Amino acid sequence: MTNQTTQSGLRLKGITRLGLGPIDLNLASGQITALMGPSGAGKTMLLRAIADLDPAQGNAFINGQDRNEIAPTRWRKRVVYVPAITGWWDEKIRPHFVGADKNTTKQILHALGLESTALDWDVAHISTGEKQRLGLARALVNAMIDATAPEVLLLDEPTSGLDEQNRDMAEKLILKQAQNGATILMVTHDRAQAVRMGAKILNINSGKISTSEVAP
């Protein structure tokens, strides 16, 4: 019998691994949640467990579908993880966008303050902030190859290396994804950012969710 839930968005049930959990959460479609806590509290560990990048016990559901019934590669198209430090397997940016719609790519790059010519950059010669913006763009456009938009975004400090102007553009793009129905779980150390984005705040400590609050 198919194990499903009617919960819209992302549901976590008993997510556990060494130093983490158990975590039970219901994150609705269109909701932005800021995950906050000290270094080593388990923030990145939780995101990676949700994305099925690291082994963990428990289960996850997306819009009622059991993760165990979805191929891992397909799950990661729908539940998109963007690390704080992005990895690049080619020395050029363009190969990382192969197969993506050109107009969509252009729109997202421009929304992040980047020209289309950024695709011709060498990875070795771009700044931390540029890598961060290009990593977010890459995650979004590649998720859209097989769908109209990612259903869940797991963002690990997506604006930590950005100046105020570029941070604001990135926040606007993330807000747009939520307005389009995506569930956003975002690690941040900036409470003001959570407030600006109207996020629910989850505080995590020692691998467990300690408190929950709604940003004013």
N, C-alpha and C positions, 0 to 999 in steps of 0.2 A: 504494500500500500504506500502511495506517495506521501512523504512527510512534508506537509506544506503549512504555511501560516498565511492568513489574509492580511497581515500587517503590511501596509504600504511603506516602502523604504527599506532600511537595513535593520535586521534584527539579529542580535548576538545572544547565544544561549550557552552559558558555561564555558566561555573561551578561557583556556587554562594552558600555561606552560611554565617551566621553571622560572619563578620570580614574577609571574603574572597570573592574576585572576583568583577565583573564577569571575568572569565578567559577563553580566547580563545587561543588554541595552536594547532599547527600541529607538531608532533614529528615523524620523518621518521623512518622506519625500519633500524636498524644498526646504528642509531644515538645515541651518548652519550650526554646528557644534564646535566650540573651541575646547581643545583638550590641553589642560594646563597642569603644571607640576614641576618639581625640582628635577635637575639632571639625574638620570638613572631611575626615575620613578616608574618607567615602563611605557612611556608614550609611543616611542618608535616601535617598541616590541609589539604593542597592541595593533598598530597600523599594519605591520608586516604579518601578524597572525591573521588579521581580517583578510588581507590580500592573498592569503595562502602561500606566502613566500617562505615562511618558517613553520615547522611542524608544531601543532598545538591541538589540544583536546577541545571538545565542544563543537558547536555548529554555528553556522551563519545562514541567513536567509535573505534573499533580495526580492522584494515585491512578491513575497509568497513562495519563492522557489528555493529549494534546499540546495546549498552549495555542493553537497555530495552528488547531486544529479546534474551538475554542470561541469563540462570539461575545464580543467584549470586555466587553459589559455583563454577560453571564452569568459570565465569568471573574471579574469584580470582585464578584459576589455570592458566589462560592465562595472567592475569595482576597481577603479584606477588609482594606483599608488604612485605618488610623486615624492621621492626622497628629498631630504634637505640638501644633499650633495648628489647631483645627477651624474650618472655614468654614461660614457660615450664610447661606442665600440669602433667607430670610424673616425679618422682624423678630420674629416669634413662634416659639416652640419647636414647638408642636403640628404645623404643616404639614410638618415634617421627619419626622414619624412616621405620616403618612397611609398607610393600607393595612396597617399592622402590627397584629398580633393584640393586642387590648387587655389580655388576661390576661398574655401574655408581656411586654408593655411594662411593666405594673405590677410584675411579678416582678423584672425586670432593674433598673428604677428603684429599687425597694426594696433590692435587693442592693447597690446603690451608695449607699445612704443618702439617696435622694431620694424624695419623695412624688409621687404621680400629679399633683398640682397643679403640679409643675414644668413640665408641658406648657403651662401658661398663662403662663409667664414671658416677659418681653421679653428678647431676646438682648442688647440694649444694657445691661441692668441686672444681668446675672449676672457672677459672678467668674470668674477664669481657671480655678480648680479646678472650679467648677460646669460650665463649658463643657467641660472635659476629661472629666468623668464623663458628661455628657449626650452628648458625641461618641462615647464608647465604647458607651453604651446605644443610640444611634441606629444605629451600625454593626451591632451585634448583631441588633437587632430587624428592621432592614430586610433583613439577610441571611436572616432566618428567614421572610420572606414567601413565598419559593418553595422553602424547604428547612427541615429540622428544625434545622440549625445550620450556621454557616460551617465550611468544611473547613480553611481556613488563615486565621490572623489575623496581620497585619503591623502591629505596634504601635510607634509612634515615641514613646518616652518617655511612656508612658500614665499615669504617676503623678507626673510631675515637679512639678506644681503643687498636689499634695495634701498635707494634713496627715497625721499618722501614722494616725489612725483611718480616714480615707477611703482612704488608700493601702492599708491592710490589707484593706478591703472590696473594692477594685478587684483586688488580687492574688488574693483568694479567688475572685472571679468569673472571672478569667483562668484560674486553676487548674482551675476547674470545666469550662471549655471544653476544656482539654487532657484532662481525665478523660473527657469525652464524645467524644474522638477527634480534636479539632482539632490541627493543627500550629501552634505559636506561634513566631513570630520577633519578638523584642522588643528594641528599642534601649533601653539603659539605661546610665547612668554610675555606677550604684550596684551595686558587687560584692556587697554584703550582700543586696541584693534578689535577685540571681541565686542566691545560696546559699539564701535562704529558699524560693525557688520550685523548687529542685532543678534548675536549668537547666544545660544545656550552655553553655559560654561560648565564643564566637567573637570573637577580637580582629581588628579590621580597621585597616589603616593604608595610606595612599596608595592607596586603592581596591582593596587586595588583602587576602584573609584571611591573617593572619600566623601566628596560633597558634590552637589549639583545646584546650580543657580541660573537665573535668567539675567543676562546683562541688562542694565537699566537703559 
